[in-house]
Amino acid sequence: MKIKLSYEDIAKKCILYWKDIDFLIDKEYLDERTAVEHALYIIDEDNLINNPEIMDLICLGSGESIYPHMYKLVDKEKTQEYSVKDKVMFLILNWVYDTLVKWVSNSKMNLCRR
């Protein structure tokens, strides 16, 4: 089973850096378009419209690679408090928990209907 995470969900659970986004996309937990979603989130939160790499990422045409712009953003980033792998482990365990809770909840509802 392939785990696909939602940017909207994970952005609520932890602070994401470009290095996190790059890792999650590389391991296919997130779609490549998530980089654009993250760029829009950053602009909305921090009003960083003057950052050319973020603007280039947002303005990509379909079929253009996100990676040249994302790598520049990763290189400019400060070091993080938590490692990328720690965050990914937290996010995956959280996904497993949420999925299990939904499954158990649906199972109980189905058992009650019998």
Secondary structure, DSSP 8 states (H G I E B T S, - for coil): ------HHHHHHHS---HHHHHHHHHTTSS-TTHHHHHHHHHHHHH--TT-HHHHHHHT--TT--SHHHHHHHHHH----SS-HHHHHHHHHHHHHHHHHHHHHHHHHHHHHH-
